[in-house]
Amino acid sequence: MRHPAQAEVDDSLDLAIVERVLLRHDAELQLRNREGGGLAFQISLPAV
């Protein structure tokens, strides 16, 4: 089991990598809080 602080670092790094890939492809990432906790995300890719 990961330590909570390590999980936060890993999650931040994961999100930074995803954001970098999305920017490279002119995509958009939307994050929002879900009812009951957690995050919901939506990725929008441009039409080719």
CHARMM-style PDB file with segment names, atoms N, HN, CA, C and O in Angstrom:
ATOM      1  N   MET     1       0.846  -1.187   0.000  1.00  0.00      PROA
ATOM      2  CA  MET     1       0.000   0.000   0.000  1.00  0.00      PROA
ATOM      3  C   MET     1       0.887   1.244   0.000  1.00  0.00      PROA
ATOM      4  O   MET     1       1.873   1.317   0.732  1.00  0.00      PROA
ATOM      5  N   ARG     2       0.522   2.211  -0.827  1.00  0.00      PROA
ATOM      6  HN  ARG     2      -0.279   2.151  -1.422  1.00  0.00      PROA
ATOM      7  CA  ARG     2       1.308   3.445  -0.898  1.00  0.00      PROA
ATOM      8  C   ARG     2       0.977   4.365   0.265  1.00  0.00      PROA
ATOM      9  O   ARG     2      -0.146   4.379   0.770  1.00  0.00      PROA
ATOM     10  N   HSD     3       1.963   5.121   0.672  1.00  0.00      PROA
ATOM     11  HN  HSD     3       2.875   5.109   0.262  1.00  0.00      PROA
ATOM     12  CA  HSD     3       1.777   6.146   1.695  1.00  0.00      PROA
ATOM     13  C   HSD     3       0.938   7.261   1.068  1.00  0.00      PROA
ATOM     14  O   HSD     3       1.148   7.577  -0.103  1.00  0.00      PROA
ATOM     15  N   PRO     4      -0.017   7.881   1.807  1.00  0.00      PROA
ATOM     16  CA  PRO     4      -0.867   8.929   1.241  1.00  0.00      PROA
ATOM     17  C   PRO     4      -0.085  10.060   0.564  1.00  0.00      PROA
ATOM     18  O   PRO     4      -0.503  10.550  -0.485  1.00  0.00      PROA
ATOM     19  N   ALA     5       1.026  10.474   1.140  1.00  0.00      PROA
ATOM     20  HN  ALA     5       1.366  10.076   1.992  1.00  0.00      PROA
ATOM     21  CA  ALA     5       1.816  11.554   0.528  1.00  0.00      PROA
ATOM     22  C   ALA     5       2.391  11.097  -0.805  1.00  0.00      PROA
ATOM     23  O   ALA     5       2.435  11.872  -1.760  1.00  0.00      PROA
ATOM     24  N   GLN     6       2.832   9.842  -0.878  1.00  0.00      PROA
ATOM     25  HN  GLN     6       2.796   9.212  -0.102  1.00  0.00      PROA
ATOM     26  CA  GLN     6       3.369   9.305  -2.136  1.00  0.00      PROA
ATOM     27  C   GLN     6       2.265   9.226  -3.189  1.00  0.00      PROA
ATOM     28  O   GLN     6       2.508   9.516  -4.360  1.00  0.00      PROA
ATOM     29  N   ALA     7       1.060   8.837  -2.785  1.00  0.00      PROA
ATOM     30  HN  ALA     7       0.863   8.601  -1.834  1.00  0.00      PROA
ATOM     31  CA  ALA     7      -0.068   8.756  -3.715  1.00  0.00      PROA
ATOM     32  C   ALA     7      -0.367  10.128  -4.309  1.00  0.00      PROA
ATOM     33  O   ALA     7      -0.657  10.240  -5.500  1.00  0.00      PROA
ATOM     34  N   GLU     8      -0.298  11.178  -3.480  1.00  0.00      PROA
ATOM     35  HN  GLU     8      -0.062  11.087  -2.512  1.00  0.00      PROA
ATOM     36  CA  GLU     8      -0.557  12.524  -3.980  1.00  0.00      PROA
ATOM     37  C   GLU     8       0.490  12.930  -5.006  1.00  0.00      PROA
ATOM     38  O   GLU     8       0.151  13.532  -6.025  1.00  0.00      PROA
ATOM     39  N   VAL     9       1.742  12.616  -4.758  1.00  0.00      PROA
ATOM     40  HN  VAL     9       2.017  12.127  -3.930  1.00  0.00      PROA
ATOM     41  CA  VAL     9       2.813  12.945  -5.704  1.00  0.00      PROA
ATOM     42  C   VAL     9       2.607  12.178  -7.002  1.00  0.00      PROA
ATOM     43  O   VAL     9       2.709  12.750  -8.087  1.00  0.00      PROA
ATOM     44  N   ASP    10       2.316  10.880  -6.895  1.00  0.00      PROA
ATOM     45  HN  ASP    10       2.233  10.415  -6.013  1.00  0.00      PROA
ATOM     46  CA  ASP    10       2.088  10.055  -8.084  1.00  0.00      PROA
ATOM     47  C   ASP    10       0.903  10.581  -8.890  1.00  0.00      PROA
ATOM     48  O   ASP    10       0.983  10.682 -10.114  1.00  0.00      PROA
ATOM     49  N   ASP    11      -0.195  10.917  -8.213  1.00  0.00      PROA
ATOM     50  HN  ASP    11      -0.260  10.836  -7.219  1.00  0.00      PROA
ATOM     51  CA  ASP    11      -1.374  11.434  -8.899  1.00  0.00      PROA
ATOM     52  C   ASP    11      -1.076  12.749  -9.594  1.00  0.00      PROA
ATOM     53  O   ASP    11      -1.532  12.972 -10.715  1.00  0.00      PROA
ATOM     54  N   SER    12      -0.317  13.625  -8.947  1.00  0.00      PROA
ATOM     55  HN  SER    12       0.054  13.444  -8.036  1.00  0.00      PROA
ATOM     56  CA  SER    12       0.042  14.909  -9.548  1.00  0.00      PROA
ATOM     57  C   SER    12       0.902  14.703 -10.781  1.00  0.00      PROA
ATOM     58  O   SER    12       0.714  15.379 -11.793  1.00  0.00      PROA
ATOM     59  N   LEU    13       1.837  13.780 -10.702  1.00  0.00      PROA
ATOM     60  HN  LEU    13       1.990  13.232  -9.881  1.00  0.00      PROA
ATOM     61  CA  LEU    13       2.698  13.489 -11.844  1.00  0.00      PROA
ATOM     62  C   LEU    13       1.888  12.879 -12.977  1.00  0.00      PROA
ATOM     63  O   LEU    13       2.077  13.242 -14.138  1.00  0.00      PROA
ATOM     64  N   ASP    14       0.989  11.960 -12.655  1.00  0.00      PROA
ATOM     65  HN  ASP    14       0.835  11.665 -11.712  1.00  0.00      PROA
ATOM     66  CA  ASP    14       0.130  11.352 -13.674  1.00  0.00      PROA
ATOM     67  C   ASP    14      -0.692  12.406 -14.393  1.00  0.00      PROA
ATOM     68  O   ASP    14      -0.785  12.393 -15.620  1.00  0.00      PROA
ATOM     69  N   LEU    15      -1.284  13.312 -13.641  1.00  0.00      PROA
ATOM     70  HN  LEU    15      -1.208  13.322 -12.644  1.00  0.00      PROA
ATOM     71  CA  LEU    15      -2.096  14.362 -14.241  1.00  0.00      PROA
ATOM     72  C   LEU    15      -1.249  15.284 -15.104  1.00  0.00      PROA
ATOM     73  O   LEU    15      -1.697  15.703 -16.172  1.00  0.00      PROA
ATOM     74  N   ALA    16      -0.045  15.610 -14.673  1.00  0.00      PROA
ATOM     75  HN  ALA    16       0.319  15.270 -13.805  1.00  0.00      PROA
ATOM     76  CA  ALA    16       0.848  16.468 -15.460  1.00  0.00      PROA
ATOM     77  C   ALA    16       1.201  15.803 -16.791  1.00  0.00      PROA
ATOM     78  O   ALA    16       1.274  16.475 -17.820  1.00  0.00      PROA
ATOM     79  N   ILE    17       1.418  14.490 -16.775  1.00  0.00      PROA
ATOM     80  HN  ILE    17       1.359  13.944 -15.939  1.00  0.00      PROA
ATOM     81  CA  ILE    17       1.732  13.764 -18.015  1.00  0.00      PROA
ATOM     82  C   ILE    17       0.525  13.775 -18.952  1.00  0.00      PROA
ATOM     83  O   ILE    17       0.674  14.013 -20.151  1.00  0.00      PROA
ATOM     84  N   VAL    18      -0.652  13.523 -18.420  1.00  0.00      PROA
ATOM     85  HN  VAL    18      -0.773  13.330 -17.446  1.00  0.00      PROA
ATOM     86  CA  VAL    18      -1.870  13.534 -19.236  1.00  0.00      PROA
ATOM     87  C   VAL    18      -2.079  14.916 -19.846  1.00  0.00      PROA
ATOM     88  O   VAL    18      -2.376  15.031 -21.035  1.00  0.00      PROA
ATOM     89  N   GLU    19      -1.927  15.959 -19.045  1.00  0.00      PROA
ATOM     90  HN  GLU    19      -1.686  15.866 -18.079  1.00  0.00      PROA
ATOM     91  CA  GLU    19      -2.111  17.322 -19.549  1.00  0.00      PROA
ATOM     92  C   GLU    19      -1.122  17.631 -20.671  1.00  0.00      PROA
ATOM     93  O   GLU    19      -1.481  18.279 -21.654  1.00  0.00      PROA
ATOM     94  N   ARG    20       0.108  17.176 -20.529  1.00  0.00      PROA
ATOM     95  HN  ARG    20       0.400  16.650 -19.731  1.00  0.00      PROA
ATOM     96  CA  ARG    20       1.124  17.430 -21.558  1.00  0.00      PROA
ATOM     97  C   ARG    20       0.753  16.741 -22.883  1.00  0.00      PROA
ATOM     98  O   ARG    20       0.890  17.333 -23.954  1.00  0.00      PROA
ATOM     99  N   VAL    21       0.291  15.510 -22.802  1.00  0.00      PROA
ATOM    100  HN  VAL    21       0.180  15.029 -21.932  1.00  0.00      PROA
ATOM    101  CA  VAL    21      -0.117  14.783 -24.011  1.00  0.00      PROA
ATOM    102  C   VAL    21      -1.320  15.469 -24.658  1.00  0.00      PROA
ATOM    103  O   VAL    21      -1.370  15.621 -25.879  1.00  0.00      PROA
ATOM    104  N   LEU    22      -2.282  15.881 -23.841  1.00  0.00      PROA
ATOM    105  HN  LEU    22      -2.241  15.758 -22.850  1.00  0.00      PROA
ATOM    106  CA  LEU    22      -3.475  16.531 -24.376  1.00  0.00      PROA
ATOM    107  C   LEU    22      -3.125  17.850 -25.060  1.00  0.00      PROA
ATOM    108  O   LEU    22      -3.654  18.154 -26.130  1.00  0.00      PROA
ATOM    109  N   LEU    23      -2.245  18.627 -24.452  1.00  0.00      PROA
ATOM    110  HN  LEU    23      -1.816  18.380 -23.584  1.00  0.00      PROA
ATOM    111  CA  LEU    23      -1.833  19.889 -25.070  1.00  0.00      PROA
ATOM    112  C   LEU    23      -1.147  19.656 -26.407  1.00  0.00      PROA
ATOM    113  O   LEU    23      -1.333  20.420 -27.354  1.00  0.00      PROA
ATOM    114  N   ARG    24      -0.362  18.606 -26.475  1.00  0.00      PROA
ATOM    115  HN  ARG    24      -0.211  17.985 -25.706  1.00  0.00      PROA
ATOM    116  CA  ARG    24       0.358  18.284 -27.717  1.00  0.00      PROA
ATOM    117  C   ARG    24      -0.616  17.977 -28.856  1.00  0.00      PROA
ATOM    118  O   ARG    24      -0.304  18.206 -30.025  1.00  0.00      PROA
ATOM    119  N   HSD    25      -1.797  17.456 -28.510  1.00  0.00      PROA
ATOM    120  HN  HSD    25      -2.050  17.270 -27.560  1.00  0.00      PROA
ATOM    121  CA  HSD    25      -2.784  17.074 -29.516  1.00  0.00      PROA
ATOM    122  C   HSD    25      -3.954  18.061 -29.583  1.00  0.00      PROA
ATOM    123  O   HSD    25      -5.012  17.742 -30.126  1.00  0.00      PROA
ATOM    124  N   ASP    26      -3.759  19.244 -29.034  1.00  0.00      PROA
ATOM    125  HN  ASP    26      -2.900  19.503 -28.593  1.00  0.00      PROA
ATOM    126  CA  ASP    26      -4.796  20.279 -29.020  1.00  0.00      PROA
ATOM    127  C   ASP    26      -6.113  19.788 -28.411  1.00  0.00      PROA
ATOM    128  O   ASP    26      -7.197  20.182 -28.842  1.00  0.00      PROA
ATOM    129  N   ALA    27      -5.999  18.934 -27.419  1.00  0.00      PROA
ATOM    130  HN  ALA    27      -5.119  18.613 -27.069  1.00  0.00      PROA
ATOM    131  CA  ALA    27      -7.179  18.417 -26.728  1.00  0.00      PROA
ATOM    132  C   ALA    27      -7.428  19.251 -25.479  1.00  0.00      PROA
ATOM    133  O   ALA    27      -6.597  20.065 -25.076  1.00  0.00      PROA
ATOM    134  N   GLU    28      -8.578  19.030 -24.882  1.00  0.00      PROA
ATOM    135  HN  GLU    28      -9.253  18.368 -25.209  1.00  0.00      PROA
ATOM    136  CA  GLU    28      -8.953  19.788 -23.690  1.00  0.00      PROA
ATOM    137  C   GLU    28      -9.337  18.823 -22.577  1.00  0.00      PROA
ATOM    138  O   GLU    28     -10.037  17.838 -22.811  1.00  0.00      PROA
ATOM    139  N   LEU    29      -8.877  19.110 -21.375  1.00  0.00      PROA
ATOM    140  HN  LEU    29      -8.309  19.910 -21.185  1.00  0.00      PROA
ATOM    141  CA  LEU    29      -9.188  18.306 -20.200  1.00  0.00      PROA
ATOM    142  C   LEU    29     -10.013  19.152 -19.246  1.00  0.00      PROA
ATOM    143  O   LEU    29      -9.622  20.261 -18.883  1.00  0.00      PROA
ATOM    144  N   GLN    30     -11.156  18.619 -18.845  1.00  0.00      PROA
ATOM    145  HN  GLN    30     -11.474  17.718 -19.140  1.00  0.00      PROA
ATOM    146  CA  GLN    30     -12.002  19.305 -17.873  1.00  0.00      PROA
ATOM    147  C   GLN    30     -12.121  18.414 -16.644  1.00  0.00      PROA
ATOM    148  O   GLN    30     -12.463  17.237 -16.749  1.00  0.00      PROA
ATOM    149  N   LEU    31     -11.837  18.983 -15.483  1.00  0.00      PROA
ATOM    150  HN  LEU    31     -11.559  19.940 -15.397  1.00  0.00      PROA
ATOM    151  CA  LEU    31     -11.963  18.273 -14.209  1.00  0.00      PROA
ATOM    152  C   LEU    31     -13.041  18.935 -13.373  1.00  0.00      PROA
ATOM    153  O   LEU    31     -13.185  20.157 -13.376  1.00  0.00      PROA
ATOM    154  N   ARG    32     -13.791  18.121 -12.663  1.00  0.00      PROA
ATOM    155  HN  ARG    32     -13.675  17.128 -12.661  1.00  0.00      PROA
ATOM    156  CA  ARG    32     -14.789  18.680 -11.742  1.00  0.00      PROA
ATOM    157  C   ARG    32     -14.984  17.714 -10.590  1.00  0.00      PROA
ATOM    158  O   ARG    32     -14.746  16.514 -10.730  1.00  0.00      PROA
ATOM    159  N   ASN    33     -15.410  18.228  -9.469  1.00  0.00      PROA
ATOM    160  HN  ASN    33     -15.603  19.202  -9.355  1.00  0.00      PROA
ATOM    161  CA  ASN    33     -15.682  17.412  -8.288  1.00  0.00      PROA
ATOM    162  C   ASN    33     -16.983  16.646  -8.485  1.00  0.00      PROA
ATOM    163  O   ASN    33     -17.974  17.193  -8.969  1.00  0.00      PROA
ATOM    164  N   ARG    34     -16.964  15.379  -8.106  1.00  0.00      PROA
ATOM    165  HN  ARG    34     -16.159  14.934  -7.714  1.00  0.00      PROA
ATOM    166  CA  ARG    34     -18.174  14.565  -8.181  1.00  0.00      PROA
ATOM    167  C   ARG    34     -18.899  14.625  -6.850  1.00  0.00      PROA
ATOM    168  O   ARG    34     -18.287  14.778  -5.793  1.00  0.00      PROA
ATOM    169  N   GLU    35     -20.208  14.501  -6.925  1.00  0.00      PROA
ATOM    170  HN  GLU    35     -20.705  14.376  -7.783  1.00  0.00      PROA
ATOM    171  CA  GLU    35     -20.979  14.401  -5.678  1.00  0.00      PROA
ATOM    172  C   GLU    35     -20.520  13.158  -4.941  1.00  0.00      PROA
ATOM    173  O   GLU    35     -20.351  12.100  -5.548  1.00  0.00      PROA
ATOM    174  N   GLY    36     -20.322  13.274  -3.666  1.00  0.00      PROA
ATOM    175  HN  GLY    36     -20.459  14.133  -3.172  1.00  0.00      PROA
ATOM    176  CA  GLY    36     -19.872  12.140  -2.878  1.00  0.00      PROA
ATOM    177  C   GLY    36     -18.366  11.985  -2.841  1.00  0.00      PROA
ATOM    178  O   GLY    36     -17.854  11.064  -2.204  1.00  0.00      PROA
ATOM    179  N   GLY    37     -17.646  12.871  -3.514  1.00  0.00      PROA
ATOM    180  HN  GLY    37     -18.061  13.619  -4.031  1.00  0.00      PROA
ATOM    181  CA  GLY    37     -16.188  12.831  -3.483  1.00  0.00      PROA
ATOM    182  C   GLY    37     -15.586  12.328  -4.778  1.00  0.00      PROA
ATOM    183  O   GLY    37     -16.256  11.695  -5.594  1.00  0.00      PROA
ATOM    184  N   GLY    38     -14.333  12.615  -4.946  1.00  0.00      PROA
ATOM    185  HN  GLY    38     -13.789  13.129  -4.283  1.00  0.00      PROA
ATOM    186  CA  GLY    38     -13.611  12.191  -6.140  1.00  0.00      PROA
ATOM    187  C   GLY    38     -13.693  13.214  -7.259  1.00  0.00      PROA
ATOM    188  O   GLY    38     -14.370  14.235  -7.141  1.00  0.00      PROA
ATOM    189  N   LEU    39     -13.006  12.927  -8.326  1.00  0.00      PROA
ATOM    190  HN  LEU    39     -12.456  12.097  -8.422  1.00  0.00      PROA
ATOM    191  CA  LEU    39     -12.989  13.810  -9.488  1.00  0.00      PROA
ATOM    192  C   LEU    39     -13.587  13.111 -10.695  1.00  0.00      PROA
ATOM    193  O   LEU    39     -13.443  11.901 -10.867  1.00  0.00      PROA
ATOM    194  N   ALA    40     -14.251  13.880 -11.517  1.00  0.00      PROA
ATOM    195  HN  ALA    40     -14.368  14.864 -11.377  1.00  0.00      PROA
ATOM    196  CA  ALA    40     -14.723  13.413 -12.816  1.00  0.00      PROA
ATOM    197  C   ALA    40     -13.942  14.198 -13.859  1.00  0.00      PROA
ATOM    198  O   ALA    40     -13.651  15.378 -13.664  1.00  0.00      PROA
ATOM    199  N   PHE    41     -13.609  13.555 -14.948  1.00  0.00      PROA
ATOM    200  HN  PHE    41     -13.845  12.597 -15.107  1.00  0.00      PROA
ATOM    201  CA  PHE    41     -12.891  14.263 -15.998  1.00  0.00      PROA
ATOM    202  C   PHE    41     -13.500  13.962 -17.350  1.00  0.00      PROA
ATOM    203  O   PHE    41     -14.117  12.918 -17.563  1.00  0.00      PROA
ATOM    204  N   GLN    42     -13.312  14.896 -18.249  1.00  0.00      PROA
ATOM    205  HN  GLN    42     -12.811  15.744 -18.076  1.00  0.00      PROA
ATOM    206  CA  GLN    42     -13.777  14.748 -19.620  1.00  0.00      PROA
ATOM    207  C   GLN    42     -12.669  15.237 -20.537  1.00  0.00      PROA
ATOM    208  O   GLN    42     -12.093  16.302 -20.314  1.00  0.00      PROA
ATOM    209  N   ILE    43     -12.374  14.462 -21.564  1.00  0.00      PROA
ATOM    210  HN  ILE    43     -12.842  13.597 -21.746  1.00  0.00      PROA
ATOM    211  CA  ILE    43     -11.362  14.817 -22.553  1.00  0.00      PROA
ATOM    212  C   ILE    43     -12.053  15.097 -23.867  1.00  0.00      PROA
ATOM    213  O   ILE    43     -12.841  14.278 -24.341  1.00  0.00      PROA
ATOM    214  N   SER    44     -11.770  16.243 -24.464  1.00  0.00      PROA
ATOM    215  HN  SER    44     -11.129  16.907 -24.079  1.00  0.00      PROA
ATOM    216  CA  SER    44     -12.335  16.612 -25.758  1.00  0.00      PROA
ATOM    217  C   SER    44     -11.192  16.704 -26.768  1.00  0.00      PROA
ATOM    218  O   SER    44     -10.237  17.456 -26.578  1.00  0.00      PROA
ATOM    219  N   LEU    45     -11.309  15.927 -27.840  1.00  0.00      PROA
ATOM    220  HN  LEU    45     -12.085  15.316 -27.995  1.00  0.00      PROA
ATOM    221  CA  LEU    45     -10.312  15.935 -28.901  1.00  0.00      PROA
ATOM    222  C   LEU    45     -10.868  16.685 -30.101  1.00  0.00      PROA
ATOM    223  O   LEU    45     -12.066  16.615 -30.378  1.00  0.00      PROA
ATOM    224  N   PRO    46     -10.001  17.406 -30.820  1.00  0.00      PROA
ATOM    225  CA  PRO    46     -10.479  18.122 -31.996  1.00  0.00      PROA
ATOM    226  C   PRO    46     -10.853  17.150 -33.116  1.00  0.00      PROA
ATOM    227  O   PRO    46     -10.285  16.063 -33.221  1.00  0.00      PROA
ATOM    228  N   ALA    47     -11.794  17.544 -33.935  1.00  0.00      PROA
ATOM    229  HN  ALA    47     -12.256  18.427 -33.850  1.00  0.00      PROA
ATOM    230  CA  ALA    47     -12.174  16.738 -35.094  1.00  0.00      PROA
ATOM    231  C   ALA    47     -11.024  16.752 -36.101  1.00  0.00      PROA
ATOM    232  O   ALA    47     -10.358  17.773 -36.279  1.00  0.00      PROA
ATOM    233  N   VAL    48     -10.800  15.637 -36.743  1.00  0.00      PROA
ATOM    234  HN  VAL    48     -11.340  14.808 -36.599  1.00  0.00      PROA
ATOM    235  CA  VAL    48      -9.684  15.546 -37.689  1.00  0.00      PROA
ATOM    236  C   VAL    48     -10.181  15.770 -39.082  1.00  0.00      PROA
ATOM    237  OT1 VAL    48      -9.398  15.735 -40.031  1.00  0.00      PROA
TER     238      VAL     48
END
